[in-house]
Amino acid sequence: MPGSWNEQFQDTRDYLGMAWYVRETYVPQGWKGQIICLRVGSANYAARVWINGTFVGEHYGGHLPFACEVTQQVAWDKPNTIAIQVENELTPTRVPPGNVQRRGLGGFMRGYPSTNFDFFPYAGLHRPVILYTVPQVHIEDVTVVTEIEQGDGIVKVKVVQRGGSAAGQLSLSGESGTLESALTFTDGLAEATIRVSHARLWCPEDPYLYKLTVSLTEGDQVIDRYGLDVGVRTIAVDGDKLLLNGKPIFMKGFGKHEDFPVHGRGLNMPLVVKDYALLRWVGANSYRTSHYPYSEEAMQMADRQGVLVVDEIPAVGLFFEDGEKNIQTRLRQCKQQICELIARDKNHPSVIMWSVANEPMPSSFIRRFTGGGEEGDGDAAATAFFTELYDLTHELDPTRLATSAAVMGGPVEWMALSDVVFINRYWGWYTHSGQLDAGAEALAQELDALHKTLNRPIVISEFGAGTIGRPAQRPARDVDRGIPGRVSSPLPGPGDGAAFCRRPARLEFRRFQDRAIGQAPWGPEPERRVHP
């Protein structure tokens, strides 16, 4: 590990039941007197942890980290046995759901394993598992918010310490030198502001990062220190414009996946580097973490490379037809996921939006997709569901925008809850198949109607069509369903045509430049997700 057991053995491809990871390790004697924790980067889906036979914690939901304190459970004079139990059973009340018994369109994405979404449910420990220590008096949390005032950067820092009442110090280093500020704690909380004259603003063209260091001190001794990169930037909406640092920006990017042969969805750093090289090569400046949070290393790379990220929780395949109790069960999980995601990624300048769902399905979907628009009881319940989720997201982070990617035929009422409207549209494939002119006209009419109704930024968050990879690709592989061919030319701006796949089909975006502020063909890596 990290890796998906579905890819690692010849007979475990479709196995999603219980598995065990066990390792023995010594704990350094120098750790005595400190707090010892075990951190799991991602366990998909449910994990339980034991140290030397003692249960220490559990977590539900993949793609996000959790930690357990194990100070009292470790042994100092013999090996320690760490055992992690993982299972990835698909159930209707988990997020994302599976094994859903549905009529009508419910069979559209039905396969095996029986997911309620159209990608493979990889299982296992997908990111590193580490033992680490913190001192008894330590930094527990750091939150950084940046603003811009007349060309100066305003860096606001909030620090939480636990275990005592040490003094604190901030330092912010950049090309013009180092700025410092004292931290004074009250009930474990301190706040300070550093003003950076003529700040170098973070953006895709110049992703400049300042170095922030937070220190706790007792006398002349530093007892804890934490460092992170800070990008000075703002993100906002003004009518139908998306503003980065006060200037309109057009998002060009992708929806993609983390998986790859052999490691599945396990962290693969060379592949992360390759992905960002491909994004730069093709002219992209953004992507959505479809349809789950990507690794922390990927977010750090986005900061350094100047790539805008729409950070999405694993709320894909949501439905609202099985009663209030089950709806509320899924809502609690979505709330947990957005809380954990914001806690993890709140300080990344690359992260400009939180996405609370991908393609939630209204109960009236068939009627809407075929031209009807009546609202069913499930739609009203879903509107309340998303109202709570958006409210929580804005409460946790009022500095960023919130969105969700709407399915074709999805209720406008749900889109109206978002700061930026994301729509997944497959005109010319799902409907008007082979009739690209008719599909483009339908898309243009829909964009006009949405713009008139909502008057806010619109991003075409998915478009394209399924293709088969060609032998000339490197490496040459077939393609699983739903993934288009590698984009063969740089992505366009709002006034250019967008070539996607390797065939001469074109969707002319110049017609839509006054309506859409972003576009994302589905998936730049066709060799992904190949299974034996």
C-alpha positions in Angstrom: 0.0 0.0 0.0 -1.0 2.6 -0.9 -3.0 0.7 -3.6 -6.3 -0.9 -4.4 -6.5 -4.6 -3.8 -8.8 -4.9 -6.8 -5.8 -4.3 -9.1 -3.1 -6.1 -7.0 -4.3 -9.7 -7.3 -5.7 -11.9 -10.0 -8.8 -12.9 -8.0 -9.8 -9.8 -6.1 -11.1 -7.5 -8.9 -14.7 -7.5 -7.7 -14.1 -8.2 -4.1 -15.4 -5.4 -1.8 -15.8 -7.3 1.5 -13.5 -7.2 4.6 -9.8 -7.2 4.3 -7.0 -6.7 6.8 -3.7 -4.8 6.7 -1.2 -5.7 9.4 2.3 -4.4 10.1 4.8 -4.6 12.9 7.0 -1.6 13.7 9.1 -0.3 16.6 8.4 3.1 18.1 11.5 5.3 18.7 12.5 5.8 22.3 12.9 9.5 21.5 9.1 9.8 21.2 8.6 9.2 24.9 6.7 12.1 26.6 5.0 13.1 23.3 1.5 12.4 22.0 1.6 9.6 19.4 -0.9 9.4 16.6 -1.7 7.1 13.7 -2.9 8.8 10.6 -4.7 7.1 7.7 -4.7 9.1 4.5 -7.6 7.3 2.9 -9.4 4.0 3.6 -12.1 3.1 1.2 -14.7 2.7 2.5 -15.0 1.8 6.2 -12.0 1.3 8.5 -11.4 0.1 12.1 -8.0 0.3 13.7 -6.2 -1.8 16.4 -2.8 -1.2 18.1 -1.4 -4.3 19.8 -4.9 -5.8 20.0 -6.6 -2.7 21.4 -9.3 -1.0 19.3 -8.4 2.7 18.9 -10.8 4.1 16.4 -12.9 3.9 13.2 -13.9 6.0 10.2 -16.5 5.8 7.5 -16.0 7.3 4.1 -13.1 7.0 1.8 -10.8 9.7 0.2 -10.3 11.7 3.4 -7.8 11.3 6.3 -8.5 10.4 9.9 -6.2 10.1 12.9 -6.3 8.1 16.2 -4.2 8.9 19.3 -2.3 5.7 20.3 0.0 7.0 23.0 -1.3 4.6 25.7 -1.4 1.6 23.4 2.2 1.6 22.0 4.9 -0.6 23.5 8.5 0.7 23.8 10.5 -2.4 24.1 9.0 -4.7 21.5 7.4 -4.5 18.0 4.0 -2.9 17.8 1.3 -4.6 15.7 -0.9 -2.2 13.7 -4.0 -3.8 12.2 -6.5 -2.0 10.0 -9.7 -3.6 8.9 -11.2 -2.2 5.7 -14.4 -3.0 3.8 -16.1 -1.4 0.9 -19.6 -2.9 0.8 -22.0 -1.1 -1.5 -25.2 -0.1 0.3 -28.0 2.4 -0.6 -27.4 4.5 2.5 -23.7 5.1 2.0 -22.2 8.0 0.1 -21.7 7.2 -2.6 -24.5 4.6 -2.7 -24.6 1.2 -4.3 -26.9 -1.8 -4.7 -29.8 0.5 -5.2 -33.1 -1.1 -6.3 -34.5 1.4 -8.8 -36.9 1.4 -11.7 -36.7 3.2 -15.0 -33.3 4.9 -15.4 -32.0 3.0 -12.4 -30.9 0.2 -14.7 -29.0 2.7 -17.0 -25.8 2.5 -14.9 -26.5 -0.9 -13.4 -23.5 -3.3 -13.6 -21.3 -5.3 -11.4 -20.2 -4.3 -8.9 -23.6 -2.6 -8.6 -22.7 1.0 -8.1 -25.1 4.0 -8.4 -22.3 5.8 -10.3 -20.4 5.1 -13.5 -16.8 4.4 -12.2 -15.2 1.5 -10.4 -15.5 1.3 -6.6 -11.8 0.7 -5.8 -11.1 -0.6 -2.2 -8.2 -0.5 0.1 -5.7 1.8 1.8 -5.3 4.4 -1.0 -2.9 6.9 0.7 -0.1 6.6 3.2 -0.5 5.4 6.8 1.9 7.2 9.2 2.8 7.3 12.8 3.7 10.8 14.0 4.1 12.7 17.2 3.2 16.2 18.6 4.5 17.7 21.8 2.2 17.9 24.8 1.7 21.6 24.0 1.2 21.8 20.3 -0.3 23.6 17.3 -3.7 21.9 16.6 -5.0 23.9 13.6 -4.0 26.8 11.3 -6.4 28.7 9.1 -5.2 31.2 6.5 -7.4 33.7 4.7 -6.1 36.3 2.2 -7.5 39.5 0.9 -6.2 42.3 -1.4 -6.3 46.0 -0.6 -4.9 48.5 -3.1 -2.3 46.0 -4.3 -1.2 44.9 -0.8 -1.8 41.4 0.4 -3.7 40.9 3.7 -2.8 37.6 5.3 -5.1 36.7 8.2 -4.0 33.7 10.3 -5.9 31.9 13.0 -4.0 29.4 15.2 -5.4 26.9 17.7 -3.1 25.4 20.3 -3.8 22.5 22.7 -2.2 21.4 25.9 -1.0 24.7 27.4 -0.6 28.4 27.0 2.6 28.9 25.1 3.5 32.1 23.3 3.5 32.2 19.5 5.1 33.8 16.5 4.3 34.1 12.8 6.7 34.7 10.0 5.9 35.1 6.3 8.8 34.9 3.9 8.8 36.0 0.3 11.0 37.6 -2.4 11.0 40.9 -0.5 12.0 39.5 2.8 10.4 38.2 6.0 7.5 39.7 7.9 6.7 38.7 11.5 3.9 39.1 14.0 3.4 37.9 17.5 0.6 35.5 18.5 -1.2 36.1 21.8 -3.4 33.2 22.8 -6.7 33.4 24.7 -8.4 30.1 25.6 -6.1 28.4 23.1 -6.9 30.7 20.1 -4.8 33.5 18.6 -5.3 35.6 15.5 -2.9 37.9 13.7 -2.7 39.8 10.4 0.3 40.4 8.2 0.2 43.1 5.5 2.4 42.4 2.4 3.2 45.5 0.5 2.8 45.2 -3.3 2.1 41.5 -2.9 2.8 39.0 -5.7 -0.7 37.6 -6.3 -1.2 33.9 -6.9 -2.8 33.0 -10.2 -2.4 30.4 -13.0 0.1 32.6 -14.8 2.2 33.3 -11.7 1.5 30.8 -8.9 3.7 32.5 -6.4 3.8 31.1 -2.9 4.9 32.7 0.3 6.3 30.6 3.2 4.3 30.9 6.4 5.8 29.5 9.6 3.9 29.2 12.9 5.9 28.7 16.1 5.0 28.0 19.7 7.7 29.1 22.2 8.5 28.7 25.9 11.2 31.3 26.7 13.8 31.0 24.0 12.9 27.4 23.1 10.6 26.5 20.2 8.4 23.7 21.3 6.3 23.3 18.1 6.5 24.6 14.6 4.3 24.3 11.5 4.9 25.6 8.0 2.8 25.9 4.9 2.7 27.6 1.6 0.4 30.7 1.2 -0.9 32.1 -2.0 -2.3 35.6 -1.8 -5.5 35.6 -3.9 -9.2 36.2 -3.8 -12.1 34.4 -5.5 -15.6 36.0 -6.0 -18.6 36.2 -8.2 -19.9 39.5 -9.7 -23.2 38.8 -11.5 -22.3 36.3 -14.3 -18.5 36.8 -13.9 -16.1 34.7 -12.0 -13.4 36.9 -10.5 -9.9 35.8 -9.5 -8.0 38.6 -7.8 -10.8 40.9 -9.0 -10.4 40.0 -12.7 -12.7 37.8 -14.8 -11.2 34.3 -15.5 -12.3 31.6 -17.9 -11.9 28.1 -16.6 -10.5 25.5 -19.1 -10.0 22.1 -17.7 -11.3 18.6 -17.1 -13.2 16.1 -15.0 -10.9 13.1 -14.5 -10.1 10.3 -12.1 -7.1 9.2 -10.0 -7.1 5.5 -11.0 -4.5 3.8 -13.1 -3.5 0.2 -13.8 -1.7 -1.8 -11.1 -2.2 0.7 -8.2 -5.9 1.4 -8.8 -6.7 4.5 -6.9 -3.6 4.3 -4.7 -1.3 7.4 -4.5 1.2 7.4 -7.3 3.4 10.5 -7.2 5.0 10.1 -10.7 1.5 9.9 -12.1 0.5 13.1 -10.3 3.5 14.8 -11.9 2.5 13.4 -15.3 -1.1 14.6 -14.9 -0.1 18.1 -14.2 2.4 18.1 -17.1 -0.5 17.0 -19.4 -2.8 19.7 -18.0 -0.1 22.3 -18.8 0.6 20.8 -22.2 -3.0 20.9 -23.3 -3.6 24.5 -22.1 -5.8 23.7 -19.1 -5.9 25.9 -16.0 -8.4 24.0 -13.9 -10.1 20.7 -13.0 -12.8 19.3 -10.8 -11.9 16.4 -8.4 -14.5 14.2 -9.9 -16.0 12.6 -8.0 -14.2 12.5 -4.7 -11.3 14.4 -3.0 -7.9 13.8 -4.6 -4.7 13.3 -2.6 -3.2 16.1 -0.5 -0.1 15.7 -2.7 -2.2 16.6 -5.8 -3.5 19.7 -4.0 0.0 20.8 -3.2 1.0 20.3 -6.8 -2.0 22.4 -7.9 -0.7 25.2 -5.6 2.7 25.1 -7.2 1.5 24.7 -10.7 -1.2 27.4 -10.6 -4.1 25.0 -11.4 -7.6 26.0 -10.1 -9.4 23.2 -8.3 -13.0 22.6 -7.7 -12.9 20.3 -4.7 -15.7 17.7 -4.6 -16.9 15.4 -1.9 -17.8 11.8 -2.9 -21.5 12.6 -3.2 -22.1 11.0 -6.5 -25.2 8.9 -7.4 -27.4 10.6 -4.8 -31.1 9.8 -5.0 -34.2 10.8 -3.0 -36.8 8.1 -3.4 -36.3 5.8 -0.4 -37.8 7.8 2.4 -36.8 10.5 4.9 -34.8 8.2 7.2 -32.4 7.1 4.4 -32.2 10.6 3.0 -31.2 11.9 6.4 -28.6 9.1 6.8 -26.9 10.2 3.5 -27.2 13.9 4.5 -25.3 13.2 7.7 -22.5 11.5 5.7 -22.4 14.4 3.2 -22.0 16.9 6.1 -19.2 14.8 7.6 -17.5 14.7 4.2 -17.7 18.5 3.6 -16.5 19.2 7.1 -13.5 16.9 6.7 -12.7 18.2 3.2 -12.8 21.8 4.2 -10.6 21.1 7.3 -8.1 19.4 5.0 -7.9 21.7 2.1 -9.0 25.1 3.4 -5.5 26.6 3.1 -4.8 25.7 -0.5 -4.9 28.8 -2.8 -5.6 26.4 -5.7 -8.9 25.4 -4.2 -11.5 28.0 -5.3 -14.7 26.1 -4.9 -16.3 23.3 -3.0 -18.6 20.9 -4.9 -21.2 19.3 -2.7 -22.4 16.7 -5.3 -22.2 15.4 -8.8 -25.4 14.7 -10.8 -27.9 14.1 -8.0 -30.9 12.4 -9.5 -34.4 13.9 -9.1 -37.2 11.5 -8.6 -38.9 13.1 -11.7 -35.7 12.6 -13.8 -37.4 10.7 -16.6 -40.1 13.3 -17.1 -37.5 16.1 -17.0 -35.1 14.4 -19.3 -37.9 13.8 -21.9 -39.3 17.4 -21.6 -41.6 17.3 -18.6 -40.9 19.4 -15.5 -43.3 18.4 -12.7 -41.7 18.4 -9.3 -42.0 15.2 -7.3 -42.0 14.7 -3.5 -38.4 13.5 -3.8 -37.4 16.8 -5.5 -38.7 18.8 -2.5 -36.9 16.6 -0.1 -33.7 17.0 -2.2 -34.0 20.8 -2.3 -34.1 20.8 1.5 -31.2 18.4 1.6 -29.0 20.7 -0.6 -30.1 23.8 1.2 -28.7 22.4 4.4 -25.5 21.2 2.7 -24.9 24.6 1.0 -25.6 26.5 4.2 -23.1 24.3 6.1 -20.4 24.8 3.4 -20.8 28.6 3.4 -20.7 28.6 7.2 -17.5 26.6 7.3 -15.8 28.6 4.6 -17.3 31.9 3.6 -14.2 32.8 1.5 -14.8 30.3 -1.2 -17.6 29.5 -3.6 -19.9 26.4 -3.5 -21.4 24.5 -6.4 -22.6 21.1 -7.5 -22.6 19.5 -11.0 -26.2 19.3 -12.4 -27.3 16.3 -14.4 -29.2 16.8 -17.7 -32.8 17.5 -16.7 -31.9 18.4 -13.1 -34.1 21.0 -11.3 -33.2 24.6 -11.8 -34.1 25.1 -8.1 -31.1 23.1 -7.1 -28.8 25.1 -9.4 -30.1 28.3 -7.9 -28.6 27.3 -4.5 -25.0 27.4 -6.0 -22.7 30.4 -6.3 -21.5 29.1 -9.7 -23.7 26.9 -11.9 -22.0 23.7 -13.0 -23.9 21.7 -15.7 -22.9 18.3 -17.2 -24.2 18.2 -20.7 -24.0 15.6 -23.4 -26.1 17.1 -26.2 -25.1 15.2 -29.3 -24.6 12.0 -27.4 -27.2 11.3 -24.7 -29.7 13.1 -27.0 -29.5 14.2 -30.6 -26.9 11.5 -31.1 -24.8 12.2 -34.1 -26.5 15.5 -34.7 -23.9 17.9 -33.4 -25.5 21.0 -35.0 -28.8 20.2 -33.3 -27.1 19.4 -30.0 -25.1 22.7 -30.1 -28.4 24.6 -30.7 -30.1 22.8 -27.8 -27.1 23.7 -25.6 -27.2 27.3 -26.7 -30.9 27.6 -25.9 -30.4 26.0 -22.5 -27.5 28.3 -21.6 -29.5 31.4 -22.6 -32.4 30.2 -20.4 -30.2 29.5 -17.4 -28.4 32.8 -17.8 -31.7 34.7 -17.9 -33.1 32.8 -14.9 -30.1 32.7 -12.6 -27.7 35.5 -13.8 -24.6 33.9 -12.3 -21.5 32.2 -13.8 -22.1 29.0 -15.7 -19.5 26.3 -16.2 -20.0 23.4 -18.6 -18.4 20.9 -16.2 -18.7 17.8 -18.4 -19.2 17.3 -22.1 -17.9 14.9 -24.8 -18.6 11.4 -25.9 -17.2 7.9 -25.2 -14.5 6.8 -27.6 -12.0 3.9 -27.9 -8.3 4.6 -27.5 -6.1 4.1 -30.5 -3.1 1.9 -30.7 -0.9 4.9 -31.3 -1.5 6.2 -27.8 1.2 5.8 -25.2 0.6 3.4 -23.7 -1.8 1.7 -26.1 -4.8 0.5 -24.2 -8.5 -0.1 -24.6 -10.9 2.2 -22.7 -13.5 1.5 -20.1 -17.0 3.0 -20.7 -17.6 6.7 -20.6 -14.0 8.0 -21.0 -13.3 10.1 -24.1 -10.1 10.0 -26.1 -7.1 12.1 -25.2 -7.6 15.7 -26.2 -5.5 16.2 -29.3 -5.1 20.0 -29.3 -4.8 22.8 -26.8 -8.0 23.7 -25.1 -9.7 26.9 -26.4 -10.7 30.1 -24.8 -14.3 31.3 -24.8 -14.0 32.5 -28.4 -12.4 29.4 -29.9 -13.7 26.0 -31.0 -13.1 23.1 -28.7 -11.7 20.0 -30.4 -12.3 16.9 -28.3 -11.4 13.3 -28.9 -9.2 12.5 -32.0 -12.0 12.9 -34.5 -13.0 16.1 -36.3 -16.1 16.6 -34.2 -16.3 20.2 -33.0 -18.5 22.0 -30.5 -18.3 25.8 -31.3 -17.8 27.6 -28.1 -17.7 31.1 -29.6 -21.5 31.0 -29.6 -21.5 30.5 -25.9 -18.9 33.0 -24.7 -21.4 35.4 -23.2 -23.1 32.6 -21.2 -20.4 30.1 -20.0 -17.3 31.0 -18.0 -15.8 27.5 -18.1 -15.6 24.2 -19.8 -14.4 20.7 -18.9 -14.4 17.8 -21.4 -14.6 14.5 -19.5 -11.3 12.9 -18.9 -7.9 13.5 -20.5 -6.4 10.1 -19.8 -8.0 7.4 -21.8 -5.7 4.6 -20.7 -7.1 4.8 -17.1 -9.5 2.4 -15.5 -8.6 -0.7 -17.5 -9.5 -3.9 -15.7 -8.5 -7.5 -16.5 
